[in-house]
Amino acid sequence: MKNIWKYILVGIIVAAGGMYVADIAGHFFNGLGGYGFGCILGICLYLCIVVVTCTGIIIARIDSKSSKDNSGEDKKE
């Protein structure tokens, strides 16, 4: 149960970071079609970064778990 609250807190922090990035991108890309379009572009860029990062973390955990034997020792390749 303790881990669930940790992940909820991390999710809230990531969402707040996304809003911050979208606001900055809205001001930065304002000339491309208005503030709203800049915000959409910023949140899409942020979503891409989050998806790639989370995928990398998941793959790294899968690789680290699959490289161990049932005895817990690393395999020799």
Biopython code that builds the backbone (N, CA, C, O; Angstrom):
import numpy as np
from Bio.PDB.StructureBuilder import StructureBuilder

atoms = [
    (1, "MET", "N", (0.827, -1.196, 0.000)),
    (1, "MET", "CA", (0.000, 0.000, 0.000)),
    (1, "MET", "C", (0.866, 1.252, 0.000)),
    (1, "MET", "O", (0.490, 2.285, -0.554)),
    (2, "LYS", "N", (2.046, 1.139, 0.639)),
    (2, "LYS", "CA", (2.945, 2.278, 0.711)),
    (2, "LYS", "C", (3.468, 2.660, -0.676)),
    (2, "LYS", "O", (3.635, 3.843, -0.973)),
    (3, "ASN", "N", (3.726, 1.663, -1.521)),
    (3, "ASN", "CA", (4.224, 1.924, -2.866)),
    (3, "ASN", "C", (3.191, 2.626, -3.735)),
    (3, "ASN", "O", (3.554, 3.413, -4.609)),
    (4, "ILE", "N", (1.920, 2.356, -3.510)),
    (4, "ILE", "CA", (0.869, 2.982, -4.308)),
    (4, "ILE", "C", (0.883, 4.491, -4.107)),
    (4, "ILE", "O", (0.766, 5.248, -5.071)),
    (5, "TRP", "N", (1.025, 4.924, -2.875)),
    (5, "TRP", "CA", (1.053, 6.366, -2.601)),
    (5, "TRP", "C", (2.292, 7.022, -3.175)),
    (5, "TRP", "O", (2.256, 8.176, -3.601)),
    (6, "LYS", "N", (3.390, 6.279, -3.186)),
    (6, "LYS", "CA", (4.621, 6.807, -3.785)),
    (6, "LYS", "C", (4.419, 7.019, -5.281)),
    (6, "LYS", "O", (4.822, 8.049, -5.820)),
    (7, "TYR", "N", (3.802, 6.057, -5.953)),
    (7, "TYR", "CA", (3.565, 6.187, -7.387)),
    (7, "TYR", "C", (2.527, 7.260, -7.705)),
    (7, "TYR", "O", (2.633, 7.933, -8.731)),
    (8, "ILE", "N", (1.539, 7.426, -6.852)),
    (8, "ILE", "CA", (0.560, 8.497, -7.047)),
    (8, "ILE", "C", (1.235, 9.855, -6.913)),
    (8, "ILE", "O", (0.961, 10.765, -7.696)),
    (9, "LEU", "N", (2.115, 9.998, -5.926)),
    (9, "LEU", "CA", (2.845, 11.245, -5.747)),
    (9, "LEU", "C", (3.753, 11.535, -6.945)),
    (9, "LEU", "O", (3.823, 12.674, -7.407)),
    (10, "VAL", "N", (4.440, 10.521, -7.443)),
    (10, "VAL", "CA", (5.281, 10.696, -8.631)),
    (10, "VAL", "C", (4.428, 11.095, -9.834)),
    (10, "VAL", "O", (4.837, 11.943, -10.628)),
    (11, "GLY", "N", (3.265, 10.500, -9.973)),
    (11, "GLY", "CA", (2.364, 10.856, -11.073)),
    (11, "GLY", "C", (1.895, 12.297, -11.001)),
    (11, "GLY", "O", (1.800, 12.974, -12.025)),
    (12, "ILE", "N", (1.600, 12.769, -9.798)),
    (12, "ILE", "CA", (1.180, 14.168, -9.632)),
    (12, "ILE", "C", (2.323, 15.113, -9.979)),
    (12, "ILE", "O", (2.107, 16.147, -10.611)),
    (13, "ILE", "N", (3.534, 14.763, -9.570)),
    (13, "ILE", "CA", (4.687, 15.596, -9.889)),
    (13, "ILE", "C", (4.944, 15.623, -11.392)),
    (13, "ILE", "O", (5.255, 16.677, -11.948)),
    (14, "VAL", "N", (4.818, 14.480, -12.050)),
    (14, "VAL", "CA", (5.006, 14.426, -13.501)),
    (14, "VAL", "C", (3.930, 15.240, -14.214)),
    (14, "VAL", "O", (4.227, 15.932, -15.188)),
    (15, "ALA", "N", (2.692, 15.168, -13.745)),
    (15, "ALA", "CA", (1.610, 15.946, -14.353)),
    (15, "ALA", "C", (1.840, 17.445, -14.176)),
    (15, "ALA", "O", (1.605, 18.225, -15.098)),
    (16, "ALA", "N", (2.299, 17.845, -12.995)),
    (16, "ALA", "CA", (2.596, 19.266, -12.763)),
    (16, "ALA", "C", (3.747, 19.722, -13.653)),
    (16, "ALA", "O", (3.728, 20.838, -14.171)),
    (17, "GLY", "N", (4.732, 18.876, -13.828)),
    (17, "GLY", "CA", (5.833, 19.185, -14.744)),
    (17, "GLY", "C", (5.351, 19.338, -16.177)),
    (17, "GLY", "O", (5.844, 20.194, -16.912)),
    (18, "GLY", "N", (4.398, 18.520, -16.575)),
    (18, "GLY", "CA", (3.822, 18.621, -17.916)),
    (18, "GLY", "C", (3.087, 19.927, -18.125)),
    (18, "GLY", "O", (3.177, 20.530, -19.195)),
    (19, "MET", "N", (2.357, 20.372, -17.108)),
    (19, "MET", "CA", (1.668, 21.663, -17.224)),
    (19, "MET", "C", (2.675, 22.807, -17.337)),
    (19, "MET", "O", (2.460, 23.756, -18.091)),
    (20, "TYR", "N", (3.757, 22.715, -16.597)),
    (20, "TYR", "CA", (4.801, 23.743, -16.648)),
    (20, "TYR", "C", (5.447, 23.783, -18.036)),
    (20, "TYR", "O", (5.640, 24.860, -18.600)),
    (21, "VAL", "N", (5.779, 22.615, -18.582)),
    (21, "VAL", "CA", (6.381, 22.542, -19.917)),
    (21, "VAL", "C", (5.412, 23.054, -20.963)),
    (21, "VAL", "O", (5.821, 23.760, -21.884)),
    (22, "ALA", "N", (4.130, 22.714, -20.845)),
    (22, "ALA", "CA", (3.139, 23.184, -21.810)),
    (22, "ALA", "C", (3.011, 24.703, -21.777)),
    (22, "ALA", "O", (2.853, 25.332, -22.823)),
    (23, "ASP", "N", (3.077, 25.294, -20.594)),
    (23, "ASP", "CA", (2.988, 26.745, -20.484)),
    (23, "ASP", "C", (4.197, 27.421, -21.121)),
    (23, "ASP", "O", (4.057, 28.404, -21.848)),
    (24, "ILE", "N", (5.379, 26.889, -20.843)),
    (24, "ILE", "CA", (6.583, 27.464, -21.446)),
    (24, "ILE", "C", (6.543, 27.319, -22.964)),
    (24, "ILE", "O", (6.873, 28.260, -23.686)),
    (25, "ALA", "N", (6.140, 26.144, -23.454)),
    (25, "ALA", "CA", (6.063, 25.933, -24.901)),
    (25, "ALA", "C", (4.989, 26.815, -25.531)),
    (25, "ALA", "O", (5.139, 27.253, -26.671)),
    (26, "GLY", "N", (3.912, 27.077, -24.803)),
    (26, "GLY", "CA", (2.876, 27.967, -25.319)),
    (26, "GLY", "C", (3.401, 29.362, -25.578)),
    (26, "GLY", "O", (3.028, 29.995, -26.566)),
    (27, "HIS", "N", (4.258, 29.844, -24.709)),
    (27, "HIS", "CA", (4.864, 31.166, -24.907)),
    (27, "HIS", "C", (5.964, 31.113, -25.968)),
    (27, "HIS", "O", (6.114, 32.047, -26.755)),
    (28, "PHE", "N", (6.731, 30.022, -25.987)),
    (28, "PHE", "CA", (7.854, 29.908, -26.913)),
    (28, "PHE", "C", (7.382, 29.728, -28.359)),
    (28, "PHE", "O", (7.932, 30.343, -29.272)),
    (29, "PHE", "N", (6.366, 28.889, -28.568)),
    (29, "PHE", "CA", (5.854, 28.608, -29.911)),
    (29, "PHE", "C", (4.614, 29.437, -30.228)),
    (29, "PHE", "O", (3.782, 29.004, -31.025)),
    (30, "ASN", "N", (4.469, 30.600, -29.635)),
    (30, "ASN", "CA", (3.281, 31.429, -29.804)),
    (30, "ASN", "C", (3.079, 31.859, -31.253)),
    (30, "ASN", "O", (1.938, 32.014, -31.688)),
    (31, "GLY", "N", (4.143, 32.053, -31.999)),
    (31, "GLY", "CA", (4.025, 32.517, -33.378)),
    (31, "GLY", "C", (3.583, 31.454, -34.361)),
    (31, "GLY", "O", (3.321, 31.777, -35.520)),
    (32, "LEU", "N", (3.489, 30.216, -33.954)),
    (32, "LEU", "CA", (3.113, 29.143, -34.876)),
    (32, "LEU", "C", (1.606, 29.012, -35.075)),
    (32, "LEU", "O", (1.173, 28.247, -35.938)),
    (33, "GLY", "N", (0.816, 29.716, -34.324)),
    (33, "GLY", "CA", (-0.626, 29.603, -34.484)),
    (33, "GLY", "C", (-1.378, 29.949, -33.219)),
    (33, "GLY", "O", (-2.559, 29.629, -33.089)),
    (34, "GLY", "N", (-0.720, 30.586, -32.304)),
    (34, "GLY", "CA", (-1.389, 30.987, -31.077)),
    (34, "GLY", "C", (-0.884, 30.224, -29.873)),
    (34, "GLY", "O", (-0.150, 29.242, -29.988)),
    (35, "TYR", "N", (-1.298, 30.705, -28.715)),
    (35, "TYR", "CA", (-0.862, 30.127, -27.449)),
    (35, "TYR", "C", (-1.350, 28.689, -27.288)),
    (35, "TYR", "O", (-0.609, 27.837, -26.797)),
    (36, "GLY", "N", (-2.589, 28.411, -27.696)),
    (36, "GLY", "CA", (-3.150, 27.067, -27.541)),
    (36, "GLY", "C", (-2.396, 26.032, -28.338)),
    (36, "GLY", "O", (-2.139, 24.932, -27.849)),
    (37, "PHE", "N", (-2.036, 26.376, -29.573)),
    (37, "PHE", "CA", (-1.277, 25.436, -30.396)),
    (37, "PHE", "C", (0.095, 25.185, -29.791)),
    (37, "PHE", "O", (0.582, 24.054, -29.814)),
    (38, "GLY", "N", (0.723, 26.220, -29.252)),
    (38, "GLY", "CA", (2.017, 26.048, -28.596)),
    (38, "GLY", "C", (1.923, 25.149, -27.376)),
    (38, "GLY", "O", (2.820, 24.344, -27.126)),
    (39, "CYS", "N", (0.840, 25.279, -26.614)),
    (39, "CYS", "CA", (0.633, 24.410, -25.448)),
    (39, "CYS", "C", (0.440, 22.956, -25.864)),
    (39, "CYS", "O", (0.972, 22.046, -25.229)),
    (40, "ILE", "N", (-0.316, 22.745, -26.923)),
    (40, "ILE", "CA", (-0.533, 21.373, -27.413)),
    (40, "ILE", "C", (0.781, 20.772, -27.887)),
    (40, "ILE", "O", (1.081, 19.614, -27.595)),
    (41, "LEU", "N", (1.559, 21.551, -28.612)),
    (41, "LEU", "CA", (2.862, 21.077, -29.068)),
    (41, "LEU", "C", (3.774, 20.765, -27.883)),
    (41, "LEU", "O", (4.470, 19.750, -27.888)),
    (42, "GLY", "N", (3.774, 21.622, -26.882)),
    (42, "GLY", "CA", (4.607, 21.399, -25.706)),
    (42, "GLY", "C", (4.207, 20.156, -24.932)),
    (42, "GLY", "O", (5.074, 19.397, -24.499)),
    (43, "ILE", "N", (2.919, 19.932, -24.749)),
    (43, "ILE", "CA", (2.485, 18.755, -23.994)),
    (43, "ILE", "C", (2.743, 17.477, -24.793)),
    (43, "ILE", "O", (3.000, 16.425, -24.208)),
    (44, "CYS", "N", (2.679, 17.558, -26.111)),
    (44, "CYS", "CA", (3.016, 16.387, -26.941)),
    (44, "CYS", "C", (4.499, 16.064, -26.849)),
    (44, "CYS", "O", (4.874, 14.895, -26.758)),
    (45, "LEU", "N", (5.341, 17.079, -26.873)),
    (45, "LEU", "CA", (6.773, 16.854, -26.711)),
    (45, "LEU", "C", (7.077, 16.253, -25.336)),
    (45, "LEU", "O", (7.887, 15.334, -25.216)),
    (46, "TYR", "N", (6.422, 16.779, -24.310)),
    (46, "TYR", "CA", (6.618, 16.267, -22.954)),
    (46, "TYR", "C", (6.142, 14.820, -22.846)),
    (46, "TYR", "O", (6.792, 14.001, -22.196)),
    (47, "LEU", "N", (5.024, 14.503, -23.471)),
    (47, "LEU", "CA", (4.510, 13.138, -23.450)),
    (47, "LEU", "C", (5.477, 12.184, -24.135)),
    (47, "LEU", "O", (5.680, 11.065, -23.665)),
    (48, "CYS", "N", (6.072, 12.613, -25.235)),
    (48, "CYS", "CA", (7.056, 11.772, -25.915)),
    (48, "CYS", "C", (8.241, 11.475, -25.001)),
    (48, "CYS", "O", (8.706, 10.338, -24.935)),
    (49, "ILE", "N", (8.723, 12.483, -24.305)),
    (49, "ILE", "CA", (9.859, 12.290, -23.395)),
    (49, "ILE", "C", (9.486, 11.326, -22.268)),
    (49, "ILE", "O", (10.273, 10.447, -21.917)),
    (50, "VAL", "N", (8.301, 11.485, -21.709)),
    (50, "VAL", "CA", (7.865, 10.611, -20.610)),
    (50, "VAL", "C", (7.709, 9.170, -21.077)),
    (50, "VAL", "O", (8.115, 8.247, -20.371)),
    (51, "VAL", "N", (7.128, 8.963, -22.256)),
    (51, "VAL", "CA", (6.931, 7.602, -22.772)),
    (51, "VAL", "C", (8.268, 6.929, -23.036)),
    (51, "VAL", "O", (8.451, 5.764, -22.683)),
    (52, "VAL", "N", (9.203, 7.640, -23.649)),
    (52, "VAL", "CA", (10.512, 7.060, -23.940)),
    (52, "VAL", "C", (11.255, 6.742, -22.639)),
    (52, "VAL", "O", (11.875, 5.685, -22.528)),
    (53, "THR", "N", (11.200, 7.630, -21.668)),
    (53, "THR", "CA", (11.870, 7.397, -20.395)),
    (53, "THR", "C", (11.275, 6.192, -19.662)),
    (53, "THR", "O", (12.011, 5.337, -19.169)),
    (54, "CYS", "N", (9.955, 6.126, -19.591)),
    (54, "CYS", "CA", (9.302, 5.001, -18.899)),
    (54, "CYS", "C", (9.567, 3.682, -19.613)),
    (54, "CYS", "O", (9.760, 2.657, -18.959)),
    (55, "THR", "N", (9.578, 3.690, -20.943)),
    (55, "THR", "CA", (9.882, 2.475, -21.695)),
    (55, "THR", "C", (11.306, 2.015, -21.405)),
    (55, "THR", "O", (11.554, 0.821, -21.234)),
    (56, "GLY", "N", (12.234, 2.954, -21.351)),
    (56, "GLY", "CA", (13.613, 2.602, -21.024)),
    (56, "GLY", "C", (13.744, 2.009, -19.634)),
    (56, "GLY", "O", (14.496, 1.055, -19.430)),
    (57, "ILE", "N", (13.017, 2.569, -18.679)),
    (57, "ILE", "CA", (13.056, 2.038, -17.317)),
    (57, "ILE", "C", (12.486, 0.626, -17.273)),
    (57, "ILE", "O", (13.055, -0.250, -16.622)),
    (58, "ILE", "N", (11.379, 0.398, -17.954)),
    (58, "ILE", "CA", (10.753, -0.927, -17.969)),
    (58, "ILE", "C", (11.673, -1.946, -18.625)),
    (58, "ILE", "O", (11.843, -3.049, -18.105)),
    (59, "ILE", "N", (12.268, -1.591, -19.758)),
    (59, "ILE", "CA", (13.166, -2.524, -20.450)),
    (59, "ILE", "C", (14.397, -2.812, -19.603)),
    (59, "ILE", "O", (14.867, -3.950, -19.571)),
    (60, "ALA", "N", (14.921, -1.816, -18.924)),
    (60, "ALA", "CA", (16.085, -2.034, -18.063)),
    (60, "ALA", "C", (15.749, -2.982, -16.916)),
    (60, "ALA", "O", (16.566, -3.828, -16.553)),
    (61, "ARG", "N", (14.569, -2.848, -16.350)),
    (61, "ARG", "CA", (14.175, -3.753, -15.256)),
    (61, "ARG", "C", (13.952, -5.170, -15.765)),
    (61, "ARG", "O", (14.312, -6.135, -15.092)),
    (62, "ILE", "N", (13.359, -5.303, -16.954)),
    (62, "ILE", "CA", (13.141, -6.637, -17.519)),
    (62, "ILE", "C", (14.478, -7.302, -17.808)),
    (62, "ILE", "O", (14.662, -8.483, -17.513)),
    (63, "ASP", "N", (15.420, -6.543, -18.388)),
    (63, "ASP", "CA", (16.734, -7.109, -18.691)),
    (63, "ASP", "C", (17.477, -7.506, -17.425)),
    (63, "ASP", "O", (18.138, -8.544, -17.395)),
    (64, "SER", "N", (17.376, -6.696, -16.384)),
    (64, "SER", "CA", (18.091, -7.036, -15.152)),
    (64, "SER", "C", (17.487, -8.254, -14.473)),
    (64, "SER", "O", (18.210, -9.033, -13.851)),
    (65, "LYS", "N", (16.183, -8.431, -14.580)),
    (65, "LYS", "CA", (15.555, -9.604, -13.968)),
    (65, "LYS", "C", (15.794, -10.854, -14.795)),
    (65, "LYS", "O", (15.921, -11.941, -14.231)),
    (66, "SER", "N", (15.859, -10.732, -16.135)),
    (66, "SER", "CA", (16.044, -11.912, -16.972)),
    (66, "SER", "C", (17.485, -12.379, -16.998)),
    (66, "SER", "O", (17.753, -13.506, -17.416)),
    (67, "SER", "N", (18.430, -11.540, -16.560)),
    (67, "SER", "CA", (19.837, -11.935, -16.569)),
    (67, "SER", "C", (20.230, -12.706, -15.315)),
    (67, "SER", "O", (21.385, -13.112, -15.185)),
    (68, "LYS", "N", (19.313, -12.913, -14.406)),
    (68, "LYS", "CA", (19.621, -13.647, -13.178)),
    (68, "LYS", "C", (19.081, -15.077, -13.257)),
    (68, "LYS", "O", (18.038, -15.328, -13.861)),
    (69, "ASP", "N", (19.804, -15.998, -12.641)),
    (69, "ASP", "CA", (19.345, -17.392, -12.552)),
    (69, "ASP", "C", (18.274, -17.510, -11.485)),
    (69, "ASP", "O", (17.925, -16.536, -10.818)),
    (70, "ASN", "N", (17.769, -18.706, -11.340)),
    (70, "ASN", "CA", (16.841, -18.968, -10.232)),
    (70, "ASN", "C", (17.556, -18.863, -8.899)),
    (70, "ASN", "O", (16.934, -18.595, -7.871)),
    (71, "SER", "N", (18.878, -19.076, -8.919)),
    (71, "SER", "CA", (19.643, -18.996, -7.675)),
    (71, "SER", "C", (19.997, -17.568, -7.300)),
    (71, "SER", "O", (20.472, -17.316, -6.192)),
    (72, "GLY", "N", (19.769, -16.626, -8.217)),
    (72, "GLY", "CA", (20.028, -15.235, -7.921)),
    (72, "GLY", "C", (21.392, -14.758, -8.386)),
    (72, "GLY", "O", (21.741, -13.598, -8.164)),
    (73, "GLU", "N", (22.179, -15.625, -9.027)),
    (73, "GLU", "CA", (23.500, -15.229, -9.522)),
    (73, "GLU", "C", (23.378, -14.779, -10.962)),
    (73, "GLU", "O", (22.494, -15.225, -11.693)),
    (74, "ASP", "N", (24.287, -13.880, -11.367)),
    (74, "ASP", "CA", (24.288, -13.408, -12.747)),
    (74, "ASP", "C", (24.758, -14.522, -13.679)),
    (74, "ASP", "O", (25.621, -15.324, -13.322)),
    (75, "LYS", "N", (24.167, -14.560, -14.897)),
    (75, "LYS", "CA", (24.570, -15.526, -15.893)),
    (75, "LYS", "C", (25.873, -15.078, -16.553)),
    (75, "LYS", "O", (26.124, -13.885, -16.722)),
    (76, "LYS", "N", (26.680, -16.046, -16.914)),
    (76, "LYS", "CA", (27.905, -15.757, -17.671)),
    (76, "LYS", "C", (27.571, -15.912, -19.142)),
    (76, "LYS", "O", (27.082, -16.953, -19.579)),
    (77, "GLU", "N", (27.843, -14.862, -19.896)),
    (77, "GLU", "CA", (27.532, -14.920, -21.338)),
    (77, "GLU", "C", (28.773, -15.181, -22.134)),
    (77, "GLU", "O", (28.713, -15.264, -23.361)),
]
sb = StructureBuilder()
sb.init_structure("model")
sb.init_model(0)
sb.init_chain("A")
sb.init_seg("    ")
for serial, (resi, resn, name, xyz) in enumerate(atoms, 1):
    if name == "N":
        sb.init_residue(resn, " ", resi, " ")
    sb.init_atom(name, np.array(xyz, "f"), 0.0, 1.0, " ", f" {name:<3s}", serial, name[0])
structure = sb.get_structure()
